[in-house]
């Protein structure tokens, strides 16, 4: 059986999925499909696993490019002096 999970939370996607499809900003098409090679069962401790972190970083890098592109297209003033996108808090910040 196949389940499609739609989320904006990268950690959630890596924790629950076998593959993550990263969408482009506009038009919304699949930009890349990332296989999640993290051992199962996945627990909160899995989030510090190097494979888990590697998947997060790969997905975040793809998304960062899309967000930066959308910001430049939608906010003309950001074209001249684009502010770099910073990563927000992760589950690890909460669960430490």
Gaussian input, Z-matrix of N, CA and C with variables (Angstrom, degrees):
# hf/3-21g

backbone

0 1
 N
 C     1     B1
 C     2     B2     1     A1
 N     3     B3     2     A2     1     D1
 C     4     B4     3     A3     2     D2
 C     5     B5     4     A4     3     D3
 N     6     B6     5     A5     4     D4
 C     7     B7     6     A6     5     D5
 C     8     B8     7     A7     6     D6
 N     9     B9     8     A8     7     D7
 C    10    B10     9     A9     8     D8
 C    11    B11    10    A10     9     D9
 N    12    B12    11    A11    10    D10
 C    13    B13    12    A12    11    D11
 C    14    B14    13    A13    12    D12
 N    15    B15    14    A14    13    D13
 C    16    B16    15    A15    14    D14
 C    17    B17    16    A16    15    D15
 N    18    B18    17    A17    16    D16
 C    19    B19    18    A18    17    D17
 C    20    B20    19    A19    18    D18
 N    21    B21    20    A20    19    D19
 C    22    B22    21    A21    20    D20
 C    23    B23    22    A22    21    D21
 N    24    B24    23    A23    22    D22
 C    25    B25    24    A24    23    D23
 C    26    B26    25    A25    24    D24
 N    27    B27    26    A26    25    D25
 C    28    B28    27    A27    26    D26
 C    29    B29    28    A28    27    D27
 N    30    B30    29    A29    28    D28
 C    31    B31    30    A30    29    D29
 C    32    B32    31    A31    30    D30
 N    33    B33    32    A32    31    D31
 C    34    B34    33    A33    32    D32
 C    35    B35    34    A34    33    D33
 N    36    B36    35    A35    34    D34
 C    37    B37    36    A36    35    D35
 C    38    B38    37    A37    36    D36
 N    39    B39    38    A38    37    D37
 C    40    B40    39    A39    38    D38
 C    41    B41    40    A40    39    D39
 N    42    B42    41    A41    40    D40
 C    43    B43    42    A42    41    D41
 C    44    B44    43    A43    42    D42
 N    45    B45    44    A44    43    D43
 C    46    B46    45    A45    44    D44
 C    47    B47    46    A46    45    D45
 N    48    B48    47    A47    46    D46
 C    49    B49    48    A48    47    D47
 C    50    B50    49    A49    48    D48
 N    51    B51    50    A50    49    D49
 C    52    B52    51    A51    50    D50
 C    53    B53    52    A52    51    D51
 N    54    B54    53    A53    52    D52
 C    55    B55    54    A54    53    D53
 C    56    B56    55    A55    54    D54
 N    57    B57    56    A56    55    D55
 C    58    B58    57    A57    56    D56
 C    59    B59    58    A58    57    D57
 N    60    B60    59    A59    58    D58
 C    61    B61    60    A60    59    D59
 C    62    B62    61    A61    60    D60
 N    63    B63    62    A62    61    D61
 C    64    B64    63    A63    62    D62
 C    65    B65    64    A64    63    D63
 N    66    B66    65    A65    64    D64
 C    67    B67    66    A66    65    D65
 C    68    B68    67    A67    66    D66
 N    69    B69    68    A68    67    D67
 C    70    B70    69    A69    68    D68
 C    71    B71    70    A70    69    D69
 N    72    B72    71    A71    70    D70
 C    73    B73    72    A72    71    D71
 C    74    B74    73    A73    72    D72
 N    75    B75    74    A74    73    D73
 C    76    B76    75    A75    74    D74
 C    77    B77    76    A76    75    D75
 N    78    B78    77    A77    76    D76
 C    79    B79    78    A78    77    D77
 C    80    B80    79    A79    78    D78
 N    81    B81    80    A80    79    D79
 C    82    B82    81    A81    80    D80
 C    83    B83    82    A82    81    D81
 N    84    B84    83    A83    82    D82
 C    85    B85    84    A84    83    D83
 C    86    B86    85    A85    84    D84
 N    87    B87    86    A86    85    D85
 C    88    B88    87    A87    86    D86
 C    89    B89    88    A88    87    D87
 N    90    B90    89    A89    88    D88
 C    91    B91    90    A90    89    D89
 C    92    B92    91    A91    90    D90
 N    93    B93    92    A92    91    D91
 C    94    B94    93    A93    92    D92
 C    95    B95    94    A94    93    D93
 N    96    B96    95    A95    94    D94
 C    97    B97    96    A96    95    D95
 C    98    B98    97    A97    96    D96
 N    99    B99    98    A98    97    D97
 C   100   B100    99    A99    98    D98
 C   101   B101   100   A100    99    D99
 N   102   B102   101   A101   100   D100
 C   103   B103   102   A102   101   D101
 C   104   B104   103   A103   102   D102
 N   105   B105   104   A104   103   D103
 C   106   B106   105   A105   104   D104
 C   107   B107   106   A106   105   D105
 N   108   B108   107   A107   106   D106
 C   109   B109   108   A108   107   D107
 C   110   B110   109   A109   108   D108
 N   111   B111   110   A110   109   D109
 C   112   B112   111   A111   110   D110
 C   113   B113   112   A112   111   D111
 N   114   B114   113   A113   112   D112
 C   115   B115   114   A114   113   D113
 C   116   B116   115   A115   114   D114
 N   117   B117   116   A116   115   D115
 C   118   B118   117   A117   116   D116
 C   119   B119   118   A118   117   D117
 N   120   B120   119   A119   118   D118
 C   121   B121   120   A120   119   D119
 C   122   B122   121   A121   120   D120
 N   123   B123   122   A122   121   D121
 C   124   B124   123   A123   122   D122
 C   125   B125   124   A124   123   D123
 N   126   B126   125   A125   124   D124
 C   127   B127   126   A126   125   D125
 C   128   B128   127   A127   126   D126
 N   129   B129   128   A128   127   D127
 C   130   B130   129   A129   128   D128
 C   131   B131   130   A130   129   D129
 N   132   B132   131   A131   130   D130
 C   133   B133   132   A132   131   D131
 C   134   B134   133   A133   132   D132
 N   135   B135   134   A134   133   D133
 C   136   B136   135   A135   134   D134
 C   137   B137   136   A136   135   D135
 N   138   B138   137   A137   136   D136
 C   139   B139   138   A138   137   D137
 C   140   B140   139   A139   138   D138
 N   141   B141   140   A140   139   D139
 C   142   B142   141   A141   140   D140
 C   143   B143   142   A142   141   D141
 N   144   B144   143   A143   142   D142
 C   145   B145   144   A144   143   D143
 C   146   B146   145   A145   144   D144
 N   147   B147   146   A146   145   D145
 C   148   B148   147   A147   146   D146
 C   149   B149   148   A148   147   D147
 N   150   B150   149   A149   148   D148
 C   151   B151   150   A150   149   D149
 C   152   B152   151   A151   150   D150
 N   153   B153   152   A152   151   D151
 C   154   B154   153   A153   152   D152
 C   155   B155   154   A154   153   D153
 N   156   B156   155   A155   154   D154
 C   157   B157   156   A156   155   D155
 C   158   B158   157   A157   156   D156
 N   159   B159   158   A158   157   D157
 C   160   B160   159   A159   158   D158
 C   161   B161   160   A160   159   D159
 N   162   B162   161   A161   160   D160
 C   163   B163   162   A162   161   D161
 C   164   B164   163   A163   162   D162
 N   165   B165   164   A164   163   D163
 C   166   B166   165   A165   164   D164
 C   167   B167   166   A166   165   D165
 N   168   B168   167   A167   166   D166
 C   169   B169   168   A168   167   D167
 C   170   B170   169   A169   168   D168
 N   171   B171   170   A170   169   D169
 C   172   B172   171   A171   170   D170
 C   173   B173   172   A172   171   D171
 N   174   B174   173   A173   172   D172
 C   175   B175   174   A174   173   D173
 C   176   B176   175   A175   174   D174
 N   177   B177   176   A176   175   D175
 C   178   B178   177   A177   176   D176
 C   179   B179   178   A178   177   D177
 N   180   B180   179   A179   178   D178
 C   181   B181   180   A180   179   D179
 C   182   B182   181   A181   180   D180
 N   183   B183   182   A182   181   D181
 C   184   B184   183   A183   182   D182
 C   185   B185   184   A184   183   D183
 N   186   B186   185   A185   184   D184
 C   187   B187   186   A186   185   D185
 C   188   B188   187   A187   186   D186
 N   189   B189   188   A188   187   D187
 C   190   B190   189   A189   188   D188
 C   191   B191   190   A190   189   D189
 N   192   B192   191   A191   190   D190
 C   193   B193   192   A192   191   D191
 C   194   B194   193   A193   192   D192
 N   195   B195   194   A194   193   D193
 C   196   B196   195   A195   194   D194
 C   197   B197   196   A196   195   D195
 N   198   B198   197   A197   196   D196
 C   199   B199   198   A198   197   D197
 C   200   B200   199   A199   198   D198
 N   201   B201   200   A200   199   D199
 C   202   B202   201   A201   200   D200
 C   203   B203   202   A202   201   D201
 N   204   B204   203   A203   202   D202
 C   205   B205   204   A204   203   D203
 C   206   B206   205   A205   204   D204
 N   207   B207   206   A206   205   D205
 C   208   B208   207   A207   206   D206
 C   209   B209   208   A208   207   D207
 N   210   B210   209   A209   208   D208
 C   211   B211   210   A210   209   D209
 C   212   B212   211   A211   210   D210
 N   213   B213   212   A212   211   D211
 C   214   B214   213   A213   212   D212
 C   215   B215   214   A214   213   D213
 N   216   B216   215   A215   214   D214
 C   217   B217   216   A216   215   D215
 C   218   B218   217   A217   216   D216
 N   219   B219   218   A218   217   D217
 C   220   B220   219   A219   218   D218
 C   221   B221   220   A220   219   D219
 N   222   B222   221   A221   220   D220
 C   223   B223   222   A222   221   D221
 C   224   B224   223   A223   222   D222
 N   225   B225   224   A224   223   D223
 C   226   B226   225   A225   224   D224
 C   227   B227   226   A226   225   D225
 N   228   B228   227   A227   226   D226
 C   229   B229   228   A228   227   D227
 C   230   B230   229   A229   228   D228
 N   231   B231   230   A230   229   D229
 C   232   B232   231   A231   230   D230
 C   233   B233   232   A232   231   D231
 N   234   B234   233   A233   232   D232
 C   235   B235   234   A234   233   D233
 C   236   B236   235   A235   234   D234
 N   237   B237   236   A236   235   D235
 C   238   B238   237   A237   236   D236
 C   239   B239   238   A238   237   D237
 N   240   B240   239   A239   238   D238
 C   241   B241   240   A240   239   D239
 C   242   B242   241   A241   240   D240
 N   243   B243   242   A242   241   D241
 C   244   B244   243   A243   242   D242
 C   245   B245   244   A244   243   D243
 N   246   B246   245   A245   244   D244
 C   247   B247   246   A246   245   D245
 C   248   B248   247   A247   246   D246
 N   249   B249   248   A248   247   D247
 C   250   B250   249   A249   248   D248
 C   251   B251   250   A250   249   D249
 N   252   B252   251   A251   250   D250
 C   253   B253   252   A252   251   D251
 C   254   B254   253   A253   252   D252
 N   255   B255   254   A254   253   D253
 C   256   B256   255   A255   254   D254
 C   257   B257   256   A256   255   D255
 N   258   B258   257   A257   256   D256
 C   259   B259   258   A258   257   D257
 C   260   B260   259   A259   258   D258
 N   261   B261   260   A260   259   D259
 C   262   B262   261   A261   260   D260
 C   263   B263   262   A262   261   D261
 N   264   B264   263   A263   262   D262
 C   265   B265   264   A264   263   D263
 C   266   B266   265   A265   264   D264
 N   267   B267   266   A266   265   D265
 C   268   B268   267   A267   266   D266
 C   269   B269   268   A268   267   D267
 N   270   B270   269   A269   268   D268
 C   271   B271   270   A270   269   D269
 C   272   B272   271   A271   270   D270
 N   273   B273   272   A272   271   D271
 C   274   B274   273   A273   272   D272
 C   275   B275   274   A274   273   D273
 N   276   B276   275   A275   274   D274
 C   277   B277   276   A276   275   D275
 C   278   B278   277   A277   276   D276
 N   279   B279   278   A278   277   D277
 C   280   B280   279   A279   278   D278
 C   281   B281   280   A280   279   D279
 N   282   B282   281   A281   280   D280
 C   283   B283   282   A282   281   D281
 C   284   B284   283   A283   282   D282
 N   285   B285   284   A284   283   D283
 C   286   B286   285   A285   284   D284
 C   287   B287   286   A286   285   D285

   B1=1.4478
   B2=1.5216
   B3=1.3101
   B4=1.4597
   B5=1.5165
   B6=1.3232
   B7=1.4578
   B8=1.5205
   B9=1.3167
   B10=1.4573
   B11=1.5205
   B12=1.3207
   B13=1.4629
   B14=1.5232
   B15=1.3148
   B16=1.4614
   B17=1.5214
   B18=1.3200
   B19=1.4532
   B20=1.5158
   B21=1.3212
   B22=1.4587
   B23=1.5232
   B24=1.3253
   B25=1.4590
   B26=1.5270
   B27=1.3200
   B28=1.4638
   B29=1.5239
   B30=1.3318
   B31=1.4638
   B32=1.5246
   B33=1.3277
   B34=1.4629
   B35=1.5244
   B36=1.3139
   B37=1.4648
   B38=1.5235
   B39=1.3296
   B40=1.4688
   B41=1.5229
   B42=1.3230
   B43=1.4664
   B44=1.5296
   B45=1.3255
   B46=1.4596
   B47=1.5270
   B48=1.3218
   B49=1.4687
   B50=1.5250
   B51=1.3283
   B52=1.4623
   B53=1.5221
   B54=1.3339
   B55=1.4660
   B56=1.5182
   B57=1.3289
   B58=1.4629
   B59=1.5191
   B60=1.3277
   B61=1.4593
   B62=1.5231
   B63=1.3177
   B64=1.4607
   B65=1.5255
   B66=1.3369
   B67=1.4617
   B68=1.5277
   B69=1.3287
   B70=1.4615
   B71=1.5251
   B72=1.3345
   B73=1.4647
   B74=1.5262
   B75=1.3021
   B76=1.4625
   B77=1.5209
   B78=1.2664
   B79=1.4627
   B80=1.5277
   B81=1.3111
   B82=1.4644
   B83=1.5152
   B84=1.3072
   B85=1.4620
   B86=1.5195
   B87=1.3205
   B88=1.4628
   B89=1.5241
   B90=1.3190
   B91=1.4601
   B92=1.5199
   B93=1.3333
   B94=1.4554
   B95=1.5272
   B96=1.3184
   B97=1.4668
   B98=1.5215
   B99=1.3243
   B100=1.4588
   B101=1.5246
   B102=1.3492
   B103=1.4652
   B104=1.5325
   B105=1.3167
   B106=1.4609
   B107=1.5285
   B108=1.3226
   B109=1.4654
   B110=1.5230
   B111=1.3136
   B112=1.4618
   B113=1.5199
   B114=1.3378
   B115=1.4726
   B116=1.5187
   B117=1.3138
   B118=1.4589
   B119=1.5200
   B120=1.3037
   B121=1.4606
   B122=1.5305
   B123=1.3154
   B124=1.4616
   B125=1.5235
   B126=1.3065
   B127=1.4653
   B128=1.5245
   B129=1.3013
   B130=1.4626
   B131=1.5255
   B132=1.3281
   B133=1.4719
   B134=1.5244
   B135=1.3216
   B136=1.4688
   B137=1.5167
   B138=1.3219
   B139=1.4575
   B140=1.5206
   B141=1.3240
   B142=1.4629
   B143=1.5311
   B144=1.3287
   B145=1.4620
   B146=1.5332
   B147=1.3366
   B148=1.4693
   B149=1.5322
   B150=1.3346
   B151=1.4661
   B152=1.5301
   B153=1.3277
   B154=1.4645
   B155=1.5286
   B156=1.3222
   B157=1.4656
   B158=1.5269
   B159=1.3186
   B160=1.4666
   B161=1.5340
   B162=1.3358
   B163=1.4734
   B164=1.5275
   B165=1.3283
   B166=1.4699
   B167=1.5235
   B168=1.3261
   B169=1.4605
   B170=1.5267
   B171=1.3228
   B172=1.4645
   B173=1.5328
   B174=1.3318
   B175=1.4633
   B176=1.5268
   B177=1.3251
   B178=1.4610
   B179=1.5270
   B180=1.3284
   B181=1.4665
   B182=1.5285
   B183=1.3344
   B184=1.4672
   B185=1.5306
   B186=1.3257
   B187=1.4659
   B188=1.5226
   B189=1.3219
   B190=1.4636
   B191=1.5315
   B192=1.3170
   B193=1.4630
   B194=1.5325
   B195=1.3251
   B196=1.4689
   B197=1.5244
   B198=1.3217
   B199=1.4663
   B200=1.5259
   B201=1.3295
   B202=1.4657
   B203=1.5275
   B204=1.3383
   B205=1.4631
   B206=1.5337
   B207=1.3236
   B208=1.4677
   B209=1.5272
   B210=1.3265
   B211=1.4663
   B212=1.5235
   B213=1.3177
   B214=1.4675
   B215=1.5260
   B216=1.3349
   B217=1.4632
   B218=1.5261
   B219=1.3249
   B220=1.4670
   B221=1.5204
   B222=1.3244
   B223=1.4646
   B224=1.5201
   B225=1.3352
   B226=1.4644
   B227=1.5233
   B228=1.3281
   B229=1.4674
   B230=1.5170
   B231=1.3309
   B232=1.4633
   B233=1.5230
   B234=1.3526
   B235=1.4641
   B236=1.5210
   B237=1.3451
   B238=1.4542
   B239=1.5197
   B240=1.3082
   B241=1.4624
   B242=1.5195
   B243=1.3276
   B244=1.4635
   B245=1.5235
   B246=1.3205
   B247=1.4566
   B248=1.5176
   B249=1.3354
   B250=1.4639
   B251=1.5221
   B252=1.3124
   B253=1.4531
   B254=1.5171
   B255=1.3170
   B256=1.4592
   B257=1.5130
   B258=1.2971
   B259=1.4564
   B260=1.5186
   B261=1.3178
   B262=1.4567
   B263=1.5219
   B264=1.3085
   B265=1.4623
   B266=1.5123
   B267=1.3041
   B268=1.4567
   B269=1.5244
   B270=1.3151
   B271=1.4573
   B272=1.5204
   B273=1.3267
   B274=1.4601
   B275=1.5244
   B276=1.3368
   B277=1.4585
   B278=1.5264
   B279=1.3264
   B280=1.4577
   B281=1.5188
   B282=1.3327
   B283=1.4615
   B284=1.5179
   B285=1.3404
   B286=1.4584
   B287=1.4494
   A1=109.34
   A2=115.21
   A3=121.88
   A4=109.47
   A5=115.23
   A6=121.95
   A7=106.85
   A8=117.11
   A9=121.34
   A10=107.47
   A11=115.65
   A12=122.43
   A13=107.64
   A14=116.63
   A15=121.24
   A16=106.90
   A17=116.88
   A18=121.02
   A19=109.99
   A20=115.68
   A21=121.77
   A22=109.83
   A23=117.06
   A24=122.18
   A25=109.25
   A26=116.37
   A27=120.56
   A28=111.23
   A29=117.67
   A30=120.37
   A31=110.97
   A32=116.59
   A33=121.25
   A34=110.37
   A35=116.90
   A36=121.02
   A37=111.22
   A38=117.00
   A39=120.40
   A40=110.51
   A41=117.46
   A42=121.05
   A43=111.52
   A44=117.86
   A45=121.05
   A46=115.53
   A47=117.83
   A48=119.84
   A49=113.66
   A50=115.00
   A51=121.74
   A52=111.02
   A53=116.35
   A54=123.28
   A55=107.68
   A56=115.84
   A57=120.96
   A58=107.94
   A59=115.89
   A60=121.41
   A61=107.70
   A62=115.94
   A63=121.68
   A64=107.59
   A65=115.22
   A66=121.22
   A67=110.76
   A68=115.41
   A69=120.47
   A70=108.66
   A71=115.81
   A72=119.19
   A73=111.99
   A74=118.98
   A75=120.42
   A76=108.99
   A77=119.06
   A78=126.18
   A79=110.50
   A80=116.17
   A81=121.36
   A82=112.32
   A83=115.72
   A84=121.75
   A85=107.92
   A86=116.49
   A87=120.09
   A88=108.19
   A89=115.20
   A90=121.73
   A91=110.58
   A92=116.14
   A93=120.88
   A94=109.17
   A95=116.14
   A96=121.52
   A97=106.91
   A98=115.60
   A99=122.31
   A100=108.98
   A101=118.09
   A102=119.15
   A103=109.40
   A104=116.56
   A105=121.38
   A106=107.94
   A107=114.92
   A108=121.58
   A109=110.63
   A110=115.94
   A111=122.04
   A112=107.06
   A113=115.07
   A114=120.20
   A115=112.04
   A116=115.46
   A117=123.01
   A118=107.83
   A119=118.82
   A120=127.41
   A121=110.35
   A122=115.39
   A123=121.30
   A124=108.48
   A125=114.51
   A126=121.36
   A127=107.91
   A128=116.34
   A129=120.27
   A130=110.28
   A131=117.56
   A132=120.96
   A133=111.69
   A134=117.15
   A135=120.82
   A136=111.60
   A137=117.02
   A138=120.46
   A139=113.00
   A140=117.76
   A141=120.29
   A142=111.44
   A143=117.48
   A144=122.06
   A145=109.12
   A146=118.56
   A147=120.75
   A148=113.59
   A149=117.99
   A150=120.41
   A151=111.19
   A152=116.70
   A153=121.91
   A154=109.74
   A155=115.33
   A156=120.91
   A157=110.69
   A158=117.34
   A159=121.72
   A160=110.67
   A161=116.58
   A162=120.54
   A163=110.97
   A164=116.90
   A165=120.81
   A166=110.80
   A167=115.47
   A168=119.95
   A169=111.57
   A170=116.78
   A171=120.00
   A172=110.58
   A173=116.12
   A174=120.47
   A175=110.18
   A176=116.62
   A177=120.26
   A178=111.15
   A179=117.55
   A180=120.49
   A181=111.19
   A182=116.76
   A183=120.24
   A184=111.04
   A185=116.55
   A186=120.70
   A187=111.97
   A188=116.86
   A189=120.99
   A190=109.68
   A191=116.19
   A192=120.62
   A193=110.45
   A194=117.25
   A195=121.15
   A196=111.79
   A197=117.36
   A198=120.68
   A199=109.88
   A200=116.98
   A201=120.18
   A202=110.62
   A203=116.80
   A204=121.51
   A205=110.36
   A206=117.19
   A207=121.25
   A208=111.02
   A209=116.96
   A210=120.46
   A211=110.75
   A212=117.61
   A213=120.85
   A214=111.16
   A215=116.78
   A216=120.56
   A217=112.23
   A218=117.33
   A219=121.33
   A220=114.53
   A221=117.34
   A222=121.89
   A223=108.61
   A224=117.29
   A225=120.66
   A226=114.16
   A227=118.61
   A228=119.73
   A229=111.51
   A230=117.62
   A231=120.02
   A232=111.72
   A233=118.02
   A234=120.47
   A235=110.98
   A236=116.16
   A237=119.67
   A238=111.70
   A239=116.97
   A240=121.88
   A241=109.47
   A242=117.27
   A243=117.81
   A244=111.46
   A245=114.54
   A246=119.74
   A247=107.55
   A248=117.99
   A249=118.82
   A250=111.52
   A251=115.25
   A252=121.25
   A253=109.24
   A254=116.22
   A255=120.67
   A256=108.99
   A257=115.19
   A258=120.55
   A259=109.82
   A260=115.28
   A261=121.03
   A262=111.89
   A263=115.22
   A264=120.88
   A265=109.73
   A266=116.29
   A267=120.92
   A268=109.23
   A269=115.17
   A270=119.68
   A271=111.05
   A272=117.30
   A273=119.67
   A274=111.05
   A275=117.55
   A276=120.18
   A277=110.85
   A278=116.32
   A279=120.71
   A280=112.15
   A281=117.19
   A282=121.08
   A283=112.47
   A284=116.35
   A285=124.67
   A286=114.24
   D1=151.93
   D2=179.75
   D3=-117.83
   D4=136.93
   D5=175.02
   D6=-123.83
   D7=136.15
   D8=175.29
   D9=-109.26
   D10=121.35
   D11=178.74
   D12=-106.41
   D13=124.06
   D14=176.13
   D15=-105.04
   D16=122.65
   D17=-177.92
   D18=-149.85
   D19=157.75
   D20=172.14
   D21=-105.25
   D22=5.40
   D23=-175.94
   D24=-104.41
   D25=111.00
   D26=-176.08
   D27=-64.61
   D28=-43.02
   D29=-179.76
   D30=-59.95
   D31=-41.81
   D32=178.57
   D33=-61.80
   D34=-43.68
   D35=-179.75
   D36=-61.93
   D37=-45.55
   D38=-179.15
   D39=-68.39
   D40=-36.33
   D41=-179.30
   D42=-66.62
   D43=-39.33
   D44=-170.09
   D45=-101.10
   D46=-20.41
   D47=-168.12
   D48=-107.10
   D49=158.06
   D50=172.85
   D51=-92.01
   D52=-26.42
   D53=176.91
   D54=-142.45
   D55=146.36
   D56=177.22
   D57=-122.56
   D58=123.80
   D59=175.55
   D60=-94.44
   D61=118.92
   D62=178.93
   D63=-93.96
   D64=126.59
   D65=-177.05
   D66=-93.89
   D67=151.06
   D68=173.14
   D69=-80.52
   D70=166.19
   D71=-176.26
   D72=-71.71
   D73=-60.95
   D74=-179.71
   D75=-156.79
   D76=124.18
   D77=-0.38
   D78=-73.19
   D79=154.01
   D80=-177.42
   D81=-76.21
   D82=97.97
   D83=175.61
   D84=-127.81
   D85=160.69
   D86=178.93
   D87=-70.07
   D88=118.89
   D89=-179.48
   D90=-85.68
   D91=-39.54
   D92=-176.96
   D93=-161.53
   D94=149.17
   D95=173.79
   D96=-115.09
   D97=121.15
   D98=-176.34
   D99=-105.51
   D100=120.44
   D101=173.94
   D102=-72.88
   D103=138.87
   D104=-179.79
   D105=-100.87
   D106=101.69
   D107=-176.63
   D108=-98.67
   D109=60.62
   D110=178.31
   D111=-116.59
   D112=131.85
   D113=-177.85
   D114=-55.19
   D115=146.67
   D116=172.58
   D117=-107.67
   D118=152.89
   D119=-1.77
   D120=-72.12
   D121=145.93
   D122=178.48
   D123=-95.91
   D124=131.28
   D125=179.40
   D126=-126.66
   D127=-178.79
   D128=178.14
   D129=-59.14
   D130=-30.65
   D131=177.89
   D132=-68.27
   D133=-24.77
   D134=178.49
   D135=-61.85
   D136=-24.08
   D137=-175.69
   D138=-67.29
   D139=-16.98
   D140=175.99
   D141=-98.57
   D142=-0.86
   D143=177.49
   D144=-65.91
   D145=135.26
   D146=-179.50
   D147=-56.29
   D148=-35.22
   D149=178.13
   D150=-66.30
   D151=-39.07
   D152=177.89
   D153=-63.03
   D154=-48.46
   D155=-179.05
   D156=-62.69
   D157=-40.68
   D158=178.88
   D159=-60.51
   D160=-43.73
   D161=177.90
   D162=-62.83
   D163=-43.96
   D164=178.06
   D165=-57.44
   D166=-47.45
   D167=-176.94
   D168=-64.80
   D169=-39.74
   D170=179.98
   D171=-63.94
   D172=-45.52
   D173=179.26
   D174=-65.35
   D175=-44.47
   D176=-179.37
   D177=-60.56
   D178=-40.52
   D179=178.72
   D180=-61.44
   D181=-41.57
   D182=177.82
   D183=-64.51
   D184=-43.44
   D185=-179.49
   D186=-68.81
   D187=-38.04
   D188=-179.57
   D189=-57.57
   D190=-43.82
   D191=178.94
   D192=-60.55
   D193=-43.82
   D194=-179.37
   D195=-66.39
   D196=-41.36
   D197=-179.87
   D198=-67.43
   D199=-43.68
   D200=178.11
   D201=-59.50
   D202=-42.90
   D203=179.43
   D204=-62.40
   D205=-45.38
   D206=179.86
   D207=-64.06
   D208=-39.20
   D209=178.78
   D210=-63.00
   D211=-43.02
   D212=179.47
   D213=-64.79
   D214=-38.07
   D215=-178.72
   D216=-73.21
   D217=-35.60
   D218=-174.05
   D219=-95.60
   D220=-15.87
   D221=-178.20
   D222=-130.99
   D223=90.28
   D224=-175.08
   D225=-53.82
   D226=-34.35
   D227=-178.57
   D228=-65.95
   D229=-24.99
   D230=-179.02
   D231=-77.67
   D232=-10.95
   D233=178.33
   D234=-67.01
   D235=-36.70
   D236=-177.31
   D237=-77.10
   D238=-43.86
   D239=-178.34
   D240=-131.04
   D241=71.55
   D242=-177.63
   D243=-65.30
   D244=130.49
   D245=176.04
   D246=-83.89
   D247=127.04
   D248=-177.84
   D249=-63.66
   D250=141.86
   D251=178.48
   D252=-74.02
   D253=131.75
   D254=179.57
   D255=-109.70
   D256=145.27
   D257=-179.89
   D258=-74.42
   D259=138.26
   D260=179.18
   D261=-80.28
   D262=-171.25
   D263=179.62
   D264=-69.49
   D265=146.37
   D266=178.19
   D267=-111.22
   D268=173.22
   D269=176.10
   D270=-58.71
   D271=-32.62
   D272=-179.00
   D273=-61.41
   D274=-32.13
   D275=177.13
   D276=-63.51
   D277=-34.65
   D278=-178.30
   D279=-81.60
   D280=-39.90
   D281=-172.96
   D282=-97.39
   D283=-16.51
   D284=176.96
   D285=41.55

